[in-house]
Amino acid sequence: MTLTPPSTWTASGEFDLSTENLRLLLDNRIPVIRIPGFATAQECESFVAAARSGHIKYYSVATRIGYIGIAQYEYRWGRPKQEFFDAVPEARKHLDEVLARCSFNPLQRLIARLQAVWPEAVDIAREPMGDYYAGIIRFAGEGVQLHCDWAPLNSPHYDIGQIDGQLGWNFFAEELLTGGQTTVHNAPWDPEVQEGQIPQSYGLDPAIVEGSPKAVYAATAGDVVIFNTRNPHEIAGGVAKPGGSRISIGSFVGRMPDQRLLLWS
């Protein structure tokens, strides 16, 4: 599949959630949308306590990243699609166990906020084999390396490979004392891919973003931040309060050709 890289930013800063701004972000014309005060301090505390008692696993990468749920990315190449869809129910069970101990459901609240400004349907992705998983909880106090997320290249054999714009949203329930900022580089990912090869999308060479405009945003507890994930992005490590971390929940949001917005992780 050959896709034209998206446009570059025509403005800087953070923007409110609106129909026009959501379109601009999907088209990569603005850097970041922030929803301040998405949750109260009490709701954040409730989520953090529930998440810490959840079924936490760790990625096999250099920096220690804990998570609850599954990522479709892990099933993208060389594995039958059915393996992913078969794994969804258990992952959703682990998420539901956390949400049952919370005072609110950030995933459903986010869907409602998007649906309030978007004219077409907003829902969790599904295809004939089953539903996708959406809503990974992450503990990323040590940072995340430079990477990209773009389903037409990451997951071309899934229905989400048909999207023409991809965003990532994160609700931050706990922030670090220092550090933890996300840097988004306006250098839309467009690697040369040989047939049958897996394009590297994690631990990217910093040279690919050298000289590109960038946006840096803080992971402020209580807020949701949304950005275009085709842009390479990275998370700085930092200092957590004793026993704390950078705790969030989020997923991708893809725009299908019929303008529906679909969520998956």
Backbone as numpy.savetxt, mean C-alpha at the origin, in Angstrom:
# Nx Ny Nz CAx CAy CAz Cx Cy Cz
2.85 -6.79 -22.24 2.01 -5.60 -22.24 2.89 -4.36 -22.24
2.62 -3.42 -23.13 3.35 -2.16 -23.18 2.46 -1.05 -22.67
2.90 -0.38 -21.65 2.11 0.70 -21.06 2.94 1.97 -21.05
2.32 3.09 -21.39 2.99 4.37 -21.35 3.16 4.80 -19.91
4.39 5.19 -19.53 4.58 5.65 -18.15 3.65 6.82 -17.84
3.20 6.92 -16.61 2.29 8.02 -16.26 2.99 9.36 -16.31
2.19 10.41 -16.26 2.72 11.76 -16.29 3.50 12.07 -15.01
4.24 13.16 -15.06 4.97 13.58 -13.87 4.14 14.59 -13.10
4.58 14.90 -11.88 3.85 15.80 -11.02 3.81 17.21 -11.59
2.69 17.85 -11.43 2.54 19.25 -11.84 2.37 20.17 -10.64
2.43 19.60 -9.45 2.30 20.38 -8.21 3.06 19.65 -7.12
3.30 20.33 -6.02 4.01 19.72 -4.91 3.14 19.81 -3.65
3.55 19.10 -2.61 2.82 19.17 -1.36 1.82 18.05 -1.19
1.02 18.16 -0.14 -0.01 17.17 0.18 -1.38 17.76 -0.10
-2.30 16.89 -0.55 -3.61 17.34 -1.00 -4.70 16.62 -0.21
-5.87 17.25 -0.13 -7.03 16.65 0.51 -7.64 15.59 -0.40
-8.44 14.70 0.19 -9.15 13.70 -0.59 -10.36 14.33 -1.25
-10.41 14.26 -2.59 -11.56 14.72 -3.37 -11.57 13.91 -4.66
-12.66 14.01 -5.40 -12.75 13.28 -6.67 -11.62 13.70 -7.61
-11.42 14.99 -7.78 -10.40 15.48 -8.70 -9.01 15.08 -8.24
-8.74 15.22 -6.95 -7.40 14.89 -6.46 -7.12 13.39 -6.56
-8.15 12.57 -6.37 -7.96 11.13 -6.52 -7.61 10.79 -7.97
-8.28 11.43 -8.91 -7.95 11.23 -10.33 -6.52 11.69 -10.62
-6.16 12.84 -10.09 -4.82 13.37 -10.32 -3.75 12.44 -9.75
-4.02 11.87 -8.58 -3.05 10.96 -7.98 -2.94 9.67 -8.79
-4.06 9.14 -9.25 -4.03 7.94 -10.09 -3.26 8.20 -11.39
-3.34 9.42 -11.89 -2.62 9.79 -13.11 -1.21 10.31 -12.82
-0.81 10.28 -11.56 0.52 10.70 -11.13 0.81 12.17 -11.42
-0.18 13.02 -11.18 0.00 14.45 -11.39 0.27 15.20 -10.09
-0.06 14.57 -8.95 0.24 15.14 -7.63 0.92 14.06 -6.80
1.69 14.46 -5.76 2.49 13.47 -5.03 1.73 12.65 -3.99
0.90 13.31 -3.18 0.38 12.68 -1.98 -1.00 13.23 -1.62
-1.88 12.37 -1.18 -3.15 12.77 -0.54 -3.07 12.34 0.93
-3.45 13.24 1.82 -3.50 12.91 3.24 -4.93 13.11 3.75
-5.39 12.16 4.54 -6.67 12.28 5.25 -6.34 12.45 6.72
-6.23 13.70 7.21 -5.87 13.90 8.62 -7.03 13.54 9.54
-6.72 13.08 10.71 -7.76 12.75 11.68 -8.67 11.63 11.23
-8.12 10.69 10.46 -8.90 9.54 10.00 -9.41 8.72 11.19
-8.62 8.69 12.25 -9.01 7.98 13.48 -8.62 8.81 14.68
-9.33 8.61 15.77 -9.04 9.33 17.01 -7.85 8.68 17.72
-7.33 9.39 18.73 -6.23 8.83 19.53 -6.66 7.53 20.20
-7.90 7.48 20.68 -8.39 6.27 21.33 -8.50 5.11 20.33
-8.95 5.42 19.12 -9.03 4.37 18.10 -7.64 3.86 17.72
-6.67 4.76 17.64 -5.29 4.35 17.35 -4.78 3.41 18.44
-5.00 3.77 19.68 -4.55 2.93 20.80 -5.20 1.56 20.76
-6.48 1.53 20.42 -7.21 0.27 20.33 -6.63 -0.61 19.23
-6.33 0.01 18.08 -5.77 -0.76 16.96 -4.39 -1.29 17.30
-3.55 -0.47 17.89 -2.19 -0.88 18.24 -2.22 -2.07 19.19
-3.04 -2.00 20.22 -3.13 -3.09 21.19 -3.60 -4.38 20.51
-4.58 -4.27 19.63 -5.10 -5.45 18.94 -4.07 -6.03 17.99
-3.35 -5.16 17.27 -2.35 -5.62 16.31 -1.20 -6.35 17.01
-0.78 -5.82 18.13 0.35 -6.44 18.84 0.03 -7.84 19.35
-1.24 -8.13 19.52 -1.62 -9.46 20.00 -2.02 -10.37 18.84
-1.79 -9.91 17.60 -2.19 -10.68 16.43 -1.15 -11.71 15.99
-1.45 -12.39 14.89 -0.60 -13.44 14.33 0.47 -12.77 13.46
1.59 -12.36 14.07 2.62 -11.58 13.39 3.67 -12.50 12.78
3.98 -12.28 11.50 5.07 -12.97 10.80 6.09 -11.92 10.37
7.22 -12.38 9.79 8.27 -11.45 9.39 8.76 -11.78 7.99
8.97 -10.72 7.19 9.51 -10.89 5.85 10.98 -11.29 5.93
11.45 -12.04 4.93 12.85 -12.46 4.88 13.66 -11.42 4.10
13.73 -10.20 4.66 14.51 -9.13 4.06 15.45 -8.59 5.13
16.41 -7.75 4.70 17.47 -7.30 5.60 16.92 -6.54 6.81
15.99 -5.63 6.56 15.39 -4.91 7.67 14.21 -5.72 8.20
14.03 -5.73 9.50 12.99 -6.55 10.12 11.64 -5.87 9.96
10.74 -6.52 9.24 9.40 -6.00 8.99 8.39 -7.06 9.41
7.62 -6.76 10.45 6.57 -7.67 10.87 5.28 -7.38 10.12
4.45 -8.39 9.95 3.19 -8.18 9.24 2.15 -9.20 9.65
0.90 -8.82 9.44 -0.25 -9.71 9.62 -1.03 -9.68 8.31
-1.29 -10.87 7.73 -1.98 -10.94 6.45 -1.09 -11.59 5.40
-1.44 -11.42 4.13 -0.62 -11.93 3.03 -0.55 -10.87 1.93
0.50 -10.98 1.14 0.67 -10.11 -0.01 0.56 -10.93 -1.29
-0.29 -10.49 -2.21 -0.42 -11.18 -3.49 0.92 -11.25 -4.21
1.76 -10.25 -3.98 3.09 -10.19 -4.57 3.87 -11.49 -4.36
3.69 -12.11 -3.22 4.44 -13.33 -2.91 4.04 -14.50 -3.81
2.90 -14.39 -4.49 2.39 -15.48 -5.32 2.43 -15.12 -6.81
3.11 -14.05 -7.16 2.95 -13.46 -8.49 3.53 -14.30 -9.63
4.65 -14.99 -9.42 5.32 -15.70 -10.50 5.61 -17.14 -10.08
5.48 -18.06 -11.02 5.92 -19.42 -10.81 5.09 -20.24 -9.84
3.93 -19.74 -9.47 3.06 -20.48 -8.57 1.64 -20.44 -9.13
0.90 -21.52 -9.01 -0.50 -21.50 -9.49 -1.29 -20.42 -8.78
-2.12 -19.70 -9.52 -2.94 -18.65 -8.92 -3.80 -19.18 -7.77
-4.24 -20.43 -7.92 -5.13 -20.98 -6.91 -4.48 -21.01 -5.53
-3.14 -21.10 -5.47 -2.46 -21.10 -4.19 -2.73 -19.80 -3.42
-2.72 -18.69 -4.16 -3.00 -17.41 -3.51 -4.42 -17.37 -2.98
-5.37 -17.71 -3.83 -6.77 -17.63 -3.41 -7.09 -18.63 -2.31
-6.38 -19.77 -2.29 -6.58 -20.73 -1.21 -6.03 -20.20 0.12
-5.04 -19.32 0.05 -4.43 -18.78 1.27 -5.20 -17.61 1.86
-6.09 -17.02 1.08 -6.80 -15.82 1.52 -7.65 -16.05 2.77
-8.46 -17.10 2.85 -9.34 -17.25 4.02 -8.59 -17.25 5.36
-7.45 -17.94 5.44 -6.71 -17.96 6.71 -6.15 -16.59 7.03
-5.62 -15.90 6.00 -5.09 -14.55 6.23 -6.20 -13.61 6.68
-7.37 -13.72 6.08 -8.49 -12.86 6.47 -8.93 -13.18 7.91
-8.84 -14.45 8.28 -9.18 -14.84 9.66 -8.26 -14.12 10.64
-6.96 -14.07 10.33 -6.01 -13.40 11.22 -6.30 -11.91 11.31
-6.67 -11.31 10.17 -7.02 -9.89 10.19 -8.31 -9.67 10.98
-9.29 -10.52 10.76 -10.57 -10.36 11.45 -10.40 -10.49 12.96
-9.46 -11.33 13.40 -9.21 -11.48 14.83 -8.71 -10.17 15.43
-7.86 -9.46 14.66 -7.37 -8.16 15.12 -8.51 -7.15 15.13
-9.25 -7.07 14.04 -10.31 -6.07 13.94 -11.42 -6.29 14.95
-11.62 -7.55 15.34 -12.65 -7.84 16.34 -12.29 -7.26 17.70
-11.00 -7.03 17.92 -10.55 -6.46 19.19 -10.40 -4.94 19.12
-10.70 -4.37 17.94 -10.57 -2.92 17.74 -11.91 -2.23 17.97
-11.83 -0.93 18.13 -13.05 -0.14 18.27 -13.59 0.33 16.93
-12.86 0.04 15.82 -13.33 0.40 14.49 -12.60 -0.44 13.45
-13.08 -0.40 12.20 -12.49 -1.16 11.11 -11.89 -0.17 10.10
-10.56 0.03 10.11 -9.97 1.02 9.22 -10.13 0.69 7.75
-10.17 -0.60 7.40 -10.33 -0.97 5.99 -11.70 -0.54 5.47
-12.75 -0.85 6.21 -14.08 -0.48 5.76 -14.28 1.04 5.82
-13.67 1.69 6.78 -13.78 3.15 6.84 -13.10 3.78 5.62
-11.96 3.24 5.23 -11.25 3.78 4.06 -12.06 3.58 2.79
-12.64 2.39 2.63 -13.47 2.13 1.46 -14.63 3.12 1.41
-15.25 3.37 2.54 -16.37 4.33 2.59 -15.91 5.74 2.22
-14.73 6.13 2.68 -14.23 7.47 2.36 -13.94 7.60 0.87
-13.38 6.56 0.27 -13.13 6.60 -1.17 -14.45 6.60 -1.96
-15.39 5.75 -1.54 -16.66 5.66 -2.26 -17.42 6.97 -2.21
-17.24 7.75 -1.14 -17.93 9.02 -1.00 -17.50 10.04 -2.06
-16.31 9.85 -2.65 -15.82 10.81 -3.64 -15.63 10.21 -5.03
-15.85 8.90 -5.16 -15.59 8.25 -6.45 -16.90 7.80 -7.09
-17.13 8.10 -8.37 -18.43 7.82 -8.98 -18.69 6.35 -9.30
-17.66 5.54 -9.40 -17.85 4.12 -9.68 -17.61 3.30 -8.41
-17.84 1.99 -8.50 -17.76 1.13 -7.33 -16.35 1.06 -6.76
-16.27 0.99 -5.45 -15.01 0.78 -4.73 -15.18 -0.46 -3.88
-14.33 -1.48 -4.08 -14.51 -2.73 -3.35 -13.22 -3.53 -3.37
-13.17 -4.57 -2.56 -12.03 -5.49 -2.56 -12.06 -6.29 -3.86
-10.91 -6.46 -4.47 -10.81 -7.16 -5.75 -11.22 -8.62 -5.61
-11.77 -9.14 -6.68 -12.11 -10.56 -6.75 -12.10 -10.99 -8.20
-11.91 -12.27 -8.42 -12.04 -12.85 -9.75 -12.63 -14.24 -9.60
-12.92 -14.96 -10.68 -13.64 -16.22 -10.54 -13.03 -17.21 -9.55
-11.72 -17.20 -9.38 -11.09 -18.13 -8.44 -11.36 -17.78 -6.99
-11.69 -16.51 -6.73 -11.96 -16.12 -5.36 -11.69 -14.66 -5.09
-11.81 -14.28 -3.82 -11.55 -12.91 -3.40 -10.07 -12.71 -3.14
-9.60 -11.48 -3.37 -8.25 -11.10 -2.99 -8.24 -10.76 -1.49
-7.05 -10.68 -0.95 -6.88 -10.22 0.42 -6.55 -8.74 0.39
-7.10 -7.97 1.31 -6.79 -6.54 1.43 -6.66 -6.18 2.90
-5.59 -5.43 3.24 -5.42 -4.95 4.60 -4.27 -5.61 5.34
-3.04 -5.35 4.89 -1.88 -5.88 5.61 -1.51 -4.92 6.75
-1.34 -5.47 7.91 -0.85 -4.71 9.07 0.67 -4.87 9.09
1.38 -3.75 9.21 2.84 -3.81 9.19 3.45 -3.13 10.42
4.56 -3.70 10.87 5.38 -3.16 11.94 6.74 -2.87 11.29
6.97 -1.61 10.91 8.12 -1.28 10.07 9.00 -0.21 10.70
9.36 -0.40 11.95 10.16 0.60 12.64 11.59 0.69 12.13
12.09 -0.37 11.46 13.47 -0.36 10.97 13.57 0.15 9.53
12.44 0.46 8.92 12.47 0.98 7.56 12.18 -0.08 6.51
12.01 0.39 5.26 11.74 -0.48 4.11 12.59 0.03 2.95
13.24 -0.87 2.24 14.13 -0.49 1.16 13.36 0.06 -0.05
14.11 0.70 -0.95 13.54 1.28 -2.17 12.87 0.20 -3.01
11.59 0.43 -3.35 10.86 -0.56 -4.13 9.71 0.10 -4.89
9.09 -0.67 -5.77 7.93 -0.22 -6.55 6.84 -1.26 -6.48
5.61 -0.82 -6.70 4.46 -1.73 -6.77 3.62 -1.31 -7.97
3.53 -2.20 -8.95 2.82 -1.89 -10.19 2.32 -3.20 -10.78
1.04 -3.49 -10.57 0.47 -4.81 -10.88 0.63 -5.25 -12.34
0.54 -4.35 -13.35 0.74 -4.83 -14.71 2.09 -5.51 -14.94
3.11 -5.17 -14.15 4.40 -5.85 -14.24 4.58 -6.87 -13.12
4.11 -6.57 -11.92 4.24 -7.51 -10.80 3.35 -8.74 -10.97
2.14 -8.54 -11.49 1.13 -9.61 -11.49 0.34 -9.63 -12.80
1.02 -9.77 -13.93 0.32 -9.66 -15.22 -0.71 -10.75 -15.48
-0.61 -11.88 -14.78 -1.53 -13.00 -15.03 -2.77 -12.97 -14.13
-2.86 -11.93 -13.31 -4.03 -11.73 -12.46 -4.89 -10.62 -13.06
-6.16 -10.59 -12.68 -7.04 -9.54 -13.20 -6.55 -8.14 -12.83
-5.88 -8.01 -11.68 -5.38 -6.69 -11.29 -4.29 -6.19 -12.24
-3.76 -7.08 -13.09 -2.78 -6.66 -14.08 -3.37 -5.78 -15.17
-4.69 -5.61 -15.17 -5.36 -4.77 -16.17 -5.47 -3.30 -15.73
-5.08 -2.98 -14.52 -5.27 -1.62 -14.02 -4.45 -0.61 -14.83
-4.89 0.67 -14.78 -4.12 1.73 -15.44 -3.63 2.78 -14.44
-3.80 2.52 -13.16 -3.29 3.40 -12.11 -3.31 2.64 -10.80
-2.27 2.83 -9.99 -2.19 2.08 -8.73 -1.73 2.99 -7.60
-2.48 2.96 -6.52 -2.17 3.73 -5.33 -1.92 2.80 -4.16
-1.26 3.32 -3.14 -1.14 2.63 -1.88 -1.63 3.55 -0.78
-2.44 3.03 0.13 -2.89 3.82 1.28 -2.41 3.14 2.55
-2.11 3.95 3.55 -1.74 3.43 4.86 -2.39 4.28 5.94
-3.02 3.60 6.87 -3.49 4.25 8.09 -2.44 4.00 9.15
-1.95 5.07 9.75 -0.90 4.97 10.76 -1.50 5.04 12.15
-1.30 3.97 12.90 -1.85 3.90 14.25 -0.81 4.26 15.30
0.47 4.03 14.97 1.54 4.39 15.89 2.72 4.90 15.08
3.27 6.04 15.49 4.43 6.62 14.81 5.67 6.43 15.66
6.82 6.70 15.05 8.09 6.62 15.76 8.38 7.94 16.47
9.27 7.88 17.44 9.69 9.11 18.10 10.46 9.99 17.11
11.34 9.37 16.34 12.07 10.07 15.28 12.16 9.15 14.07
12.24 9.75 12.87 12.36 8.95 11.66 11.03 8.39 11.19
11.11 7.37 10.33 9.91 6.71 9.83 9.26 7.39 8.65
9.91 8.42 8.06 9.31 9.11 6.93 9.33 8.23 5.67
8.34 8.42 4.83 8.31 7.78 3.52 8.76 8.78 2.47
9.66 8.35 1.59 10.09 9.17 0.47 9.58 8.55 -0.83
8.83 9.34 -1.59 8.29 8.90 -2.88 9.05 9.64 -3.97
9.66 8.90 -4.89 10.46 9.48 -5.96 9.64 9.50 -7.25
9.54 10.66 -7.86 8.74 10.78 -9.08 9.56 10.30 -10.29
9.71 8.98 -10.35 10.44 8.32 -11.44 9.68 7.05 -11.78
8.50 7.15 -12.39 7.62 5.99 -12.60 8.37 4.78 -13.15
8.12 3.65 -12.52 8.83 2.40 -12.82 8.46 1.89 -14.20
9.45 1.73 -15.05 9.23 1.25 -16.42 10.43 0.41 -16.85
10.69 -0.70 -16.15 11.90 -1.49 -16.45 11.76 -2.27 -17.75
12.89 -2.59 -18.34 12.90 -3.50 -19.49 12.73 -4.92 -18.94
11.74 -5.62 -19.46 11.43 -6.95 -18.95 11.54 -7.95 -20.09
12.41 -8.92 -19.92 12.51 -10.01 -20.88 11.43 -11.04 -20.59
10.88 -11.61 -21.64 9.80 -12.57 -21.47 10.24 -13.71 -20.55
9.39 -13.99 -19.57 9.67 -15.07 -18.63 10.52 -14.66 -17.45
11.00 -13.41 -17.45 11.81 -12.95 -16.33 10.95 -12.21 -15.30
11.40 -12.24 -14.07 10.72 -11.52 -13.00 11.42 -10.18 -12.82
10.74 -9.06 -13.05 11.41 -7.78 -12.86 11.67 -7.51 -11.38
12.89 -7.11 -11.07 13.22 -6.79 -9.68 12.47 -5.53 -9.29
11.74 -5.59 -8.19 10.98 -4.42 -7.75 11.26 -4.05 -6.30
12.09 -4.85 -5.61 12.44 -4.54 -4.21 13.95 -4.44 -4.10
14.42 -3.55 -3.24 15.86 -3.35 -3.11 16.45 -2.77 -4.37
15.75 -1.78 -4.94 16.17 -1.20 -6.22 17.44 -0.36 -6.06
18.14 -0.21 -7.17 19.34 0.61 -7.22 18.95 2.08 -7.09
19.48 2.80 -6.11 19.14 4.22 -5.95 19.42 5.06 -7.18
20.26 4.56 -8.09 20.58 5.32 -9.31 19.35 5.57 -10.16
18.32 4.72 -10.04 17.15 4.89 -10.90 16.31 6.10 -10.51
16.53 6.63 -9.31 15.76 7.80 -8.86 16.63 9.04 -8.72
17.89 8.91 -9.07 18.81 10.04 -8.90 18.34 11.25 -9.71
18.23 12.39 -9.07 17.83 13.62 -9.73 16.34 13.78 -9.91
15.53 12.81 -9.50 14.08 12.89 -9.68 13.46 13.73 -8.56
12.34 14.42 -8.85 11.62 15.10 -7.76 11.18 14.09 -6.72
11.07 14.51 -5.48 10.65 13.58 -4.44 9.72 14.28 -3.46
8.90 13.48 -2.82 8.02 13.96 -1.76 8.31 13.13 -0.52
8.44 13.80 0.60 8.70 13.12 1.87 7.53 13.40 2.81
6.93 12.34 3.34 5.81 12.58 4.26 6.02 11.83 5.57
5.47 12.39 6.60 5.57 11.80 7.94 4.42 10.83 8.18
4.74 9.73 8.87 3.72 8.75 9.24 3.09 9.18 10.56
2.13 10.07 10.49 1.53 10.65 11.68 0.36 9.80 12.17
0.41 9.38 13.41 -0.65 8.54 13.97 -2.01 9.22 13.83
-2.99 8.44 13.36 -4.34 8.96 13.17 -4.65 9.33 11.75
-3.63 9.47 10.91 -3.83 9.90 9.52 -3.75 8.73 8.56
-4.36 8.94 7.37 -4.16 8.08 6.21 -3.40 8.88 5.17
-2.41 8.24 4.55 -1.68 8.86 3.45 -1.77 7.94 2.24
-1.97 8.53 1.06 -2.14 7.79 -0.18 -1.16 8.34 -1.21
-0.48 7.46 -1.96 0.42 7.91 -3.02 0.42 6.89 -4.16
1.01 7.28 -5.29 1.06 6.42 -6.47 2.25 5.48 -6.33
1.97 4.17 -6.24 3.02 3.20 -5.91 3.87 2.79 -7.10
3.55 3.29 -8.31 4.45 3.03 -9.43 5.73 3.85 -9.29
5.67 4.90 -8.48 6.86 5.67 -8.15 7.69 4.90 -7.13
9.00 4.75 -7.33 9.83 4.10 -6.32 9.69 4.82 -4.98
9.61 4.05 -3.92 9.43 4.64 -2.59 10.17 3.83 -1.55
10.50 4.49 -0.45 11.27 3.86 0.62 10.87 4.47 1.95
11.10 3.72 3.01 10.74 4.18 4.36 12.00 4.20 5.21
12.23 5.31 5.87 13.38 5.44 6.74 13.14 4.73 8.07
14.17 4.16 8.61 14.08 3.62 9.95 14.09 4.76 10.96
13.92 4.43 12.20 13.89 5.48 13.21 13.94 4.92 14.61
13.64 5.76 15.55 13.66 5.39 16.96 12.24 5.30 17.47
11.89 4.14 18.01 10.55 3.93 18.54 10.55 4.15 20.05
9.39 4.43 20.57 9.26 4.46 22.02 9.43 3.04 22.54
9.78 2.83 23.79 10.00 1.48 24.31 8.82 0.56 24.00
9.13 -0.54 23.32 8.10 -1.51 22.97 7.25 -1.11 21.79
7.55 0.03 21.17 6.72 0.52 20.07 7.30 0.22 18.70
6.62 0.73 17.67 7.05 0.55 16.30 6.29 1.54 15.42
6.50 1.45 14.14 5.71 2.20 13.14 4.63 1.23 12.68
3.43 1.36 13.21 2.37 0.38 12.98 1.32 0.97 12.05
1.01 0.21 11.01 0.06 0.70 10.01 -0.76 -0.45 9.46
-1.83 -0.11 8.76 -2.57 -1.06 7.94 -2.86 -0.38 6.61
-2.75 -1.14 5.53 -2.99 -0.54 4.23 -3.16 -1.58 3.14
-3.36 -1.10 1.93 -3.48 -1.96 0.77 -3.24 -1.13 -0.48
-3.32 -1.77 -1.63 -3.29 -1.06 -2.89 -4.71 -0.72 -3.33
-4.80 0.30 -4.19 -6.05 0.66 -4.84 -5.75 0.80 -6.32
-6.38 -0.02 -7.14 -6.14 0.02 -8.58 -7.36 0.48 -9.34
-7.14 1.25 -10.40 -8.23 1.70 -11.26 -8.32 0.80 -12.48
-9.46 0.14 -12.61 -9.70 -0.73 -13.75 -10.13 0.09 -14.97
-10.09 -0.50 -16.17 -10.49 0.24 -17.37 -11.91 0.79 -17.31
-12.81 0.14 -16.54 -14.18 0.64 -16.42 -14.32 1.65 -15.28
-13.18 2.09 -14.70 -13.12 3.11 -13.67 -13.45 2.62 -12.27
-13.76 1.32 -12.09 -13.92 0.81 -10.74 -12.59 0.87 -10.01
-12.65 1.06 -8.69 -11.46 1.01 -7.85 -11.46 -0.29 -7.06
-10.40 -1.06 -7.18 -10.30 -2.36 -6.52 -9.14 -2.36 -5.53
-9.37 -2.97 -4.37 -8.35 -3.02 -3.33 -7.81 -4.44 -3.19
-6.49 -4.52 -2.96 -5.83 -5.78 -2.65 -4.52 -5.46 -1.96
-3.93 -6.47 -1.36 -2.63 -6.30 -0.71 -1.60 -7.22 -1.35
